[in-house]
Structure formats: structure tokens, C-alpha cells
Amino acid sequence: MLIHTAAEYDRYLRTQKLPTVWCPGCGNGIILKAFIRAVAALNLSQDEVVVVGGIGCSGRTPFFLDFNSVHTTHGRALAFATGIKLVRPELTVAVVMGDGDSVAIGGNHFIHACRRNIDLTAIIFNNMIYGQTGGQLAPTTLPGRRTTTSMWGNIEPPFDIVRLALGAGAGFVARGTVFDFEQLSEILGQALAFKGFAVVEVLTTCPTYFGRYNSNDDPYDMLHGLKDRTDPNEATMAEKLPVGIFRNEPRPEYTELYRQLVEKLGGGGQR
């Protein structure tokens, strides 16, 4: 089902929680809208969808969505989501995390979720900074950029989340931006429909901290900055950061293999 009107979006929202806590110009609301559109296009029942969030600006996402939702501890969203999927494998489970939540404190959970190929959709909000806790350096902050903990410019090389996910073995790996809403909605739809661990990195904007510290706090300019530094041709790893789908390769899924093992052992009573 394609949705267009505010009333159609409201069906998927806890409207009593609006407006959101996100700052004016933040790209997180665009990701929220793209996620709703992807769920609607797949005709998923709200009772069959779980959204798990961690700590940080992205972690507020489950508050606004009228699905089964879980707000968890910092860096542990994937661990909680794994438990949910093992107990209720028929559910569609999406995990929303920030760049710090996913590949800093949650990095170990992330690489092993990729390796195991658990049927989860990991949506990583990458604004290249810790937005909620004061604007500190993130593992994705670009060299030379200023944060509250790198006031003279970042000297660390950043993680490339796409390359990390590919190397760790995720079956579906993609990158989108909040500039290209239509492409982002389509990518999220394919990720949710994928049977296995799907990673979608979403480049988003933080005018309040990243923008102000780097002399560009205009939301319009920041959106177009994403357009200027990305390349829609995902086949090229050139000067610009590629966006699109980099891997879509189904392979045996963890929870199915686990249940097959349990059945083989007679429900755990045989060895």
C-alpha cells in the first residue's frame, strides 16, 4: 500500500507523542517517514512488526511508532532484538541505532549479528556525531571535522559502515541518504523483506551539533551537502561515497538453523 496523506501516516504513529524531540532540521524525521512508507508498501501488520531502539537521538524513534516497540540500553539493541527474533521468529524486527550505538559501544554485537545472519533489519542513523549527549566525536566523524571532543579537528580515520558490514558477512548491505527520500524508502522496503541480516546505513544531518561546530548549520545546505558528497552508482568506490545496494545475497538464516537443530535433538531431550 502506498501512502500519501497525513492521515495515512498517522495510522502508524503514536500521535499523542508528537511533536518529536528532534531538533529543527534534523534528518531523523525523514528516516522515520521513509520507514513508515516501507512498512506500508509491504502491507505489514503493525502487530507483526517490532522496532527496537538503543540510546541516542535515533533511540527515540520507537517512541513515535505505533508498533511493538522496545527502548533498550546503549549498544545493546541488537542483543535485545536477537532475543525477540529467537522467541518469535515470525515477527519482522527492525533495529534503529545511531552510528555510535551500532559501531562504537555496540560494535561487537554488530559484527556478530552480521556473521550469524539473524533475520533483523539494522537501520543505522549516521550523522557523524553523538548528537544527544553533547556532540562528541563518533567512530564515523570525518577527518578534520570538529566536535566537542575534537575541537581542533578529528585526527582519527572513520569507519566505513558499508565496508564493515560487507566484511562481517551481512547478507544485505545498503546505504541511503535523507536527501533522496524515494530511494531510501525503496531500500528500506527491500531490507525489511530480506530473509537474513540486513544493514541500511542512512547518512543524515545534525544541524545543532555537527553543523554548528563545522560552520554549516543550515538544514537546506546540509541536505544538499549529502547530495554533493555521494554517488548514486553503488558499483563505484570512487572519490564520492557510493549509495545504493551493495549486497543482496540470501543464505541460511540463523533462527531457522537453530530451530532445525532443536527439532533434530527432539526438543532438547536427545543428544
C-alpha positions as CSV (number, residue, x, y, z in Angstrom):
1,M,0.0,0.0,0.0
2,L,1.3,3.4,-0.9
3,I,0.6,6.2,1.5
4,H,0.5,9.9,0.7
5,T,-1.8,11.8,3.2
6,A,-1.1,12.8,6.8
7,A,-4.0,10.7,8.0
8,E,-2.4,7.6,6.3
9,Y,0.9,8.3,8.1
10,D,-0.9,8.9,11.4
11,R,-2.1,5.3,11.3
12,Y,1.5,4.2,12.0
13,L,2.3,6.9,14.6
14,R,1.6,7.5,18.3
15,T,0.3,10.9,17.6
16,Q,0.0,11.7,21.3
17,K,3.8,11.7,21.4
18,L,4.2,14.3,18.7
19,P,5.9,16.6,18.0
20,T,9.2,14.7,18.1
21,V,12.0,15.6,20.4
22,W,14.4,16.1,17.4
23,C,15.8,19.5,16.6
24,P,14.5,21.5,13.7
25,G,16.4,20.4,10.5
26,C,17.3,17.0,11.9
27,G,17.1,14.3,9.3
28,N,15.8,11.7,11.7
29,G,12.2,12.6,10.9
30,I,12.8,11.8,7.2
31,I,14.1,8.3,8.1
32,L,11.0,7.8,10.3
33,K,8.8,8.7,7.4
34,A,10.7,6.5,4.9
35,F,10.4,3.6,7.3
36,I,6.6,4.0,7.6
37,R,6.3,4.1,3.9
38,A,8.4,0.9,3.5
39,V,6.2,-0.9,6.1
40,A,3.0,0.2,4.4
41,A,4.3,-0.8,0.9
42,L,4.9,-4.3,2.2
43,N,1.5,-4.4,3.8
44,L,2.9,-5.5,7.1
45,S,0.6,-5.6,10.0
46,Q,1.6,-3.3,12.8
47,D,1.1,-6.2,15.3
48,E,3.7,-8.2,13.4
49,V,6.4,-5.5,13.5
50,V,8.8,-4.8,16.3
51,V,11.0,-1.7,16.4
52,V,14.0,-1.9,18.8
53,G,16.0,1.2,19.7
54,G,19.0,2.0,21.8
55,I,20.3,5.2,23.3
56,G,20.8,8.5,21.4
57,C,18.7,10.6,19.0
58,S,17.9,7.6,16.9
59,G,16.8,5.7,20.0
60,R,13.8,7.9,20.3
61,T,12.3,6.5,17.1
62,P,10.3,3.7,18.7
63,F,8.6,6.2,20.9
64,F,6.7,7.7,17.9
65,L,5.9,4.5,16.0
66,D,2.7,2.6,16.8
67,F,4.2,-0.9,16.6
68,N,5.5,-3.2,19.2
69,S,8.5,-1.2,20.4
70,V,11.4,-1.7,22.8
71,H,13.8,1.0,24.2
72,T,17.0,-0.6,25.3
73,T,20.4,0.2,26.7
74,H,23.3,1.8,24.9
75,G,24.9,-0.5,22.3
76,R,22.7,-3.5,23.2
77,A,19.8,-3.0,20.8
78,L,20.9,-5.9,18.6
79,A,21.2,-8.2,21.6
80,F,17.6,-7.5,22.6
81,A,16.4,-7.8,19.1
82,T,18.2,-11.2,18.7
83,G,16.3,-12.5,21.7
84,I,13.0,-11.3,20.3
85,K,13.6,-12.9,17.0
86,L,14.6,-16.3,18.5
87,V,11.4,-16.4,20.6
88,R,9.1,-15.0,17.9
89,P,10.7,-15.7,14.5
90,E,7.6,-14.9,12.6
91,L,7.9,-11.2,13.6
92,T,9.5,-8.5,11.4
93,V,12.1,-7.0,13.7
94,A,13.8,-3.6,12.9
95,V,16.6,-2.2,15.0
96,V,17.3,1.5,14.8
97,M,20.7,2.7,16.0
98,G,23.0,5.6,15.8
99,D,26.5,5.4,14.4
100,G,27.9,5.3,17.9
101,D,25.3,3.0,19.2
102,S,25.9,0.5,16.4
103,V,29.6,0.5,15.7
104,A,31.2,2.0,18.8
105,I,29.8,0.6,22.1
106,G,27.7,-1.8,20.1
107,G,30.3,-2.8,17.6
108,N,30.9,-6.3,18.8
109,H,27.1,-7.1,18.7
110,F,27.0,-5.6,15.2
111,I,29.7,-7.7,13.6
112,H,28.5,-10.9,15.1
113,A,24.9,-10.2,14.0
114,C,26.3,-9.8,10.5
115,R,28.2,-13.0,10.8
116,R,25.3,-15.1,12.2
117,N,22.8,-13.8,9.6
118,I,20.0,-13.3,12.0
119,D,16.8,-12.1,10.3
120,L,16.9,-8.5,11.6
121,T,16.9,-5.2,9.8
122,A,19.6,-2.8,11.2
123,I,18.9,0.8,10.3
124,I,21.9,3.0,11.2
125,F,21.3,6.7,11.5
126,N,24.8,8.1,10.6
127,N,25.1,11.8,11.5
128,M,28.8,11.5,12.2
129,I,28.5,12.8,15.8
130,Y,27.0,11.9,19.2
131,G,24.0,14.2,18.9
132,Q,22.0,13.6,22.1
133,T,24.8,13.5,24.6
134,G,26.7,16.7,23.7
135,G,28.2,16.5,20.3
136,Q,31.2,14.2,21.0
137,L,33.5,12.5,18.4
138,A,31.9,9.4,16.8
139,P,33.5,6.5,15.0
140,T,32.2,7.9,11.8
141,T,33.3,11.5,12.2
142,L,35.3,12.5,9.1
143,P,38.9,13.7,9.4
144,G,39.3,17.3,10.2
145,R,35.7,17.8,11.5
146,R,35.2,19.5,14.8
147,T,33.2,18.1,17.7
148,T,33.1,18.8,21.5
149,T,35.9,16.3,22.0
150,S,37.9,17.2,18.9
151,M,37.8,21.0,18.9
152,W,40.9,21.2,16.7
153,G,39.7,18.7,14.2
154,N,39.3,14.9,14.2
155,I,42.6,13.0,13.5
156,E,41.1,9.5,13.5
157,P,40.1,7.6,10.4
158,P,36.3,6.9,10.3
159,F,34.6,3.5,10.0
160,D,33.0,2.9,6.6
161,I,29.9,1.1,7.8
162,V,29.1,-0.4,4.5
163,R,32.6,-2.0,4.1
164,L,32.4,-3.2,7.8
165,A,29.1,-4.9,7.2
166,L,30.3,-6.5,3.9
167,G,33.4,-7.8,5.6
168,A,31.5,-9.1,8.6
169,G,29.2,-11.1,6.3
170,A,25.8,-9.4,6.3
171,G,23.6,-10.7,3.5
172,F,22.0,-7.4,2.6
173,V,24.0,-4.2,2.8
174,A,22.9,-0.8,1.5
175,R,23.4,3.0,2.0
176,G,21.0,5.8,1.5
177,T,20.7,9.4,2.5
178,V,17.9,11.6,3.9
179,F,18.3,13.8,0.7
180,D,16.9,11.1,-1.5
181,F,13.7,10.1,0.2
182,E,12.3,7.9,-2.5
183,Q,15.4,5.8,-2.9
184,L,15.7,5.5,0.9
185,S,12.1,4.2,1.1
186,E,12.7,1.6,-1.6
187,I,16.0,0.5,0.1
188,L,14.3,0.1,3.5
189,G,11.5,-1.9,1.9
190,Q,13.9,-4.3,0.3
191,A,15.8,-4.6,3.6
192,L,12.7,-5.4,5.6
193,A,11.7,-8.1,3.1
194,F,15.2,-9.7,3.1
195,K,15.4,-13.0,4.9
196,G,18.6,-12.5,6.9
197,F,20.6,-9.8,8.5
198,A,20.1,-6.5,6.5
199,V,22.1,-3.4,7.1
200,V,21.0,0.0,5.9
201,E,23.3,2.9,6.7
202,V,21.4,6.2,6.4
203,L,23.5,9.4,6.1
204,T,21.6,12.0,8.0
205,T,22.0,15.6,9.2
206,C,22.6,17.2,12.6
207,P,22.5,21.0,12.3
208,T,22.6,21.5,16.0
209,Y,25.9,20.0,16.9
210,F,27.7,18.8,13.7
211,G,26.5,21.8,11.7
212,R,27.3,24.5,14.2
213,Y,30.8,23.1,15.1
214,N,31.6,22.9,11.4
215,S,30.2,26.2,10.2
216,N,27.2,24.8,8.4
217,D,24.1,24.7,10.5
218,D,21.6,25.4,7.7
219,P,19.5,22.3,7.2
220,Y,19.0,23.0,3.4
221,D,22.7,23.3,2.9
222,M,23.4,20.2,4.9
223,L,20.9,18.2,2.9
224,H,22.5,19.3,-0.4
225,G,25.9,18.6,1.1
226,L,24.8,14.9,1.3
227,K,23.9,15.0,-2.4
228,D,27.2,16.6,-3.3
229,R,29.4,14.0,-1.4
230,T,27.5,10.8,-2.6
231,D,27.3,8.9,-5.8
232,P,24.2,7.1,-6.8
233,N,26.2,4.5,-8.7
234,E,26.8,1.9,-6.0
235,A,29.2,-0.1,-8.2
236,T,31.9,2.6,-7.8
237,M,34.0,3.2,-4.8
238,A,35.4,6.4,-6.1
239,E,36.0,9.9,-4.6
240,K,32.4,10.3,-3.7
241,L,30.7,8.0,-1.2
242,P,28.5,5.5,-3.1
243,V,24.9,4.9,-2.2
244,G,22.5,2.1,-3.2
245,I,22.5,-1.7,-2.5
246,F,25.9,-3.3,-2.4
247,R,24.9,-6.9,-1.5
248,N,21.7,-8.8,-1.7
249,E,22.7,-12.4,-1.2
250,P,20.3,-14.7,0.8
251,R,22.0,-17.5,2.8
252,P,20.9,-19.8,5.6
253,E,19.3,-17.7,8.4
254,Y,20.3,-18.2,12.0
255,T,16.9,-18.7,13.7
256,E,15.8,-21.3,11.1
257,L,19.1,-23.2,11.6
258,Y,18.6,-23.0,15.4
259,R,15.1,-24.4,15.2
260,Q,16.2,-27.2,12.8
261,L,18.8,-28.1,15.4
262,V,16.2,-28.2,18.2
263,E,13.9,-30.4,16.2
264,K,16.8,-32.7,15.3
265,L,17.6,-33.0,19.0
266,G,13.9,-33.8,19.8
267,G,13.2,-30.5,21.5
268,G,16.4,-30.8,23.5
269,G,15.7,-34.2,25.0
270,Q,18.1,-36.1,22.9
271,R,21.9,-35.9,22.4
